[in-house]
Amino acid sequence: MDLTHITTRAQLQAAIEAFEGCTLKASAKRMVFADGDPNSRIVLIGEAPGAQEDEVGKPFVGRSGQLLDKMLADIGLSRTTAGKGGVYITNTVFWRPPDNRTPTAAEILSCRPFLLKHLELVQPKIIVMVGGTAVKAVLQTKEGIGQFRNRWLEFDVPNVGKVPTLATFHPAYLLRNPPAKKDAWADLQMLREKAEELGLLPTQATAA
């Protein structure tokens, strides 16, 4: 897939809207592109839209999205903030899988060129893979999230270079398994420290 002609997010969004190569599109109500500050240098990549995301057209708007917003707020980050302290959120696939099932490897692969182009356009300084499916999709691995958590990885973004990349649990998993919130909090502390180191947090957040 040649996306070299795409130089803006609007062009990319239009290209995804017109794309017929992902079978998920046939059963979804709408394409879910992204949310948050497009100028943010912190990009979160989730799994796939759910029922509420399919209705609204934005990622992470259901219960898991509310938990994600709270988790981010605890370290001075928000999708509603522009500039320092803001985040940008997208998914590995852009349409809701039927019955909220996990997207297949083929579905993820069909959307991957768009995901890579998305990252190239946003030029992140930090990438956070939210959940095991995002880890497998981004890193193209079959290993579980446990193999990648609690350490900084590097992901090579086309025409950007190696970007510090962190894996953490999906909020939906944390809602089902509250004891894992302790581990997720450790991930958030790593994210906060890296964001502070790179000058991506507002002054009041770094001083808190």
C-alpha positions in Angstrom: 0.0 0.0 0.0 1.5 3.3 -1.1 0.7 6.1 1.3 3.7 8.4 0.4 1.3 11.0 -1.1 -0.4 11.5 2.3 1.1 14.4 4.3 -1.7 15.4 6.7 -4.0 13.7 9.2 -7.0 14.8 7.2 -5.7 13.0 4.1 -5.0 9.9 6.2 -8.5 10.0 7.7 -10.0 10.3 4.2 -7.9 7.4 2.9 -9.0 5.2 5.8 -12.7 6.1 5.3 -12.3 5.0 1.6 -10.4 1.8 2.4 -12.2 -1.4 1.6 -9.4 -3.8 2.5 -10.5 -4.5 6.1 -13.4 -6.8 6.6 -14.4 -5.1 9.9 -15.7 -2.1 8.0 -18.7 -4.0 6.7 -20.2 -4.6 10.2 -19.2 -1.3 11.9 -21.3 1.8 12.1 -18.4 4.2 11.6 -14.7 4.5 11.4 -12.9 5.5 14.7 -9.8 7.5 13.8 -8.3 9.2 16.9 -8.9 11.5 19.8 -6.9 14.0 21.8 -4.3 16.6 20.9 -2.9 15.8 17.4 0.2 17.9 18.3 0.9 15.9 21.4 4.1 13.9 21.3 2.7 11.2 23.6 0.7 8.6 21.5 -1.4 5.9 23.1 -2.4 2.9 20.9 -5.3 0.8 22.0 -6.8 -2.4 20.6 -10.0 -1.7 18.7 -13.3 0.3 19.0 -16.0 -1.2 21.2 -19.8 -0.6 21.0 -19.7 2.9 22.5 -16.7 3.9 20.4 -18.6 2.7 17.3 -21.5 4.9 18.3 -19.4 8.1 19.1 -16.6 7.7 16.6 -13.8 8.2 19.2 -11.5 5.7 20.9 -11.8 4.9 24.6 -15.2 6.5 25.5 -16.7 3.7 27.5 -16.0 2.4 31.0 -12.4 1.5 30.1 -12.0 5.0 28.6 -13.1 6.6 31.7 -10.6 4.6 33.7 -7.9 5.5 31.2 -8.7 9.2 31.6 -8.4 8.9 35.4 -5.1 7.0 35.1 -3.7 9.7 32.8 -5.0 12.5 35.0 -3.1 10.9 38.0 0.2 11.7 36.3 -0.8 15.0 34.8 -1.9 14.0 31.3 -5.2 14.4 29.5 -6.6 13.9 26.1 -8.4 17.3 26.4 -5.2 19.2 27.0 -3.4 21.0 24.2 0.4 21.3 24.3 2.3 19.9 27.2 0.3 17.4 29.2 -1.8 16.4 26.2 -2.0 12.9 24.7 -3.2 11.6 21.4 -5.1 8.2 21.2 -5.7 5.8 18.3 -6.2 2.0 17.8 -4.6 -0.8 16.0 -7.7 -1.1 13.8 -10.2 1.6 13.0 -13.5 -0.4 13.0 -15.3 -2.3 15.7 -15.0 -6.1 15.5 -18.3 -7.9 15.8 -19.4 -8.6 19.4 -16.2 -6.7 20.6 -14.1 -9.7 19.8 -10.3 -9.3 19.5 -9.3 -8.3 15.9 -7.6 -11.0 13.9 -4.0 -10.9 12.8 -5.3 -10.3 9.2 -7.5 -7.4 10.3 -4.6 -5.8 12.2 -2.2 -6.3 9.3 -4.6 -4.7 6.9 -4.7 -1.6 9.0 -1.0 -1.6 9.9 0.1 0.7 7.0 -2.3 3.3 8.2 -1.1 3.0 11.8 2.5 3.5 10.8 1.6 6.5 8.6 -0.4 7.9 11.5 2.7 7.6 13.8 4.9 9.1 11.1 2.6 12.2 10.8 2.2 12.7 14.5 6.0 12.2 15.2 5.6 10.9 18.8 8.4 11.1 21.3 6.7 8.4 23.4 4.4 5.6 22.4 2.3 3.7 24.9 0.9 0.3 23.8 -2.4 -0.2 25.7 -3.1 -3.9 26.1 -1.7 -7.1 24.8 -3.4 -6.8 21.4 -1.7 -3.4 20.8 1.6 -4.9 21.8 1.3 -7.8 19.3 0.1 -5.4 16.6 2.8 -2.8 17.0 5.7 -5.0 17.7 4.5 -7.8 15.3 5.0 -10.4 18.0 3.1 -13.4 19.3 4.5 -13.0 22.8 2.1 -11.8 25.6 2.3 -8.4 27.2 4.2 -9.9 30.2 7.3 -10.2 28.1 7.4 -6.4 27.4 6.0 -4.7 30.5 8.1 -2.8 33.1 10.8 -1.7 30.6 11.3 0.8 27.9 11.4 -0.6 24.4 12.2 1.2 21.1 9.9 1.3 18.1 11.2 2.5 14.8 8.7 4.9 13.3 9.1 5.4 9.5 10.9 8.7 8.8 11.0 9.5 12.5 13.4 7.0 14.0 13.4 5.0 17.2 10.8 6.1 19.7 10.7 5.1 23.4 7.8 2.7 23.7 6.0 1.3 26.8 3.6 -1.5 27.2 0.8 -1.4 29.8 -2.4 -3.2 30.6 -5.7 -2.3 28.9 -8.1 -0.6 31.2 -10.8 -3.2 30.4 -8.4 -5.8 31.8 -7.9 -3.7 34.9 -11.7 -3.5 35.4 -11.8 -7.3 35.4 -8.7 -7.7 37.4 -8.4 -4.9 40.0 -5.2 -6.3 41.6 -3.3 -5.6 38.4 -3.9 -1.8 38.9 -0.8 -1.9 41.1 1.3 -3.0 38.2 -0.4 -0.5 35.9 0.5 2.3 38.4 4.1 1.3 38.1 3.8 1.7 34.3 2.3 5.1 34.7 5.2 6.2 36.9 7.6 5.1 34.2 5.5 7.1 31.7 5.5 10.2 33.9 9.2 10.1 34.5 10.0 9.7 30.7 7.5 12.5 29.8 9.1 14.8 32.4 12.6 13.9 31.1 11.6 14.8 27.6 9.8 18.0 28.7 6.3 16.8 27.8 4.7 17.6 31.1 3.5 21.1 32.2 5.5 22.7 35.0 2.8 22.2 37.7 2.6 18.5 36.8 6.3 17.9 37.1 6.4 19.7 40.4 3.5 17.7 41.9 
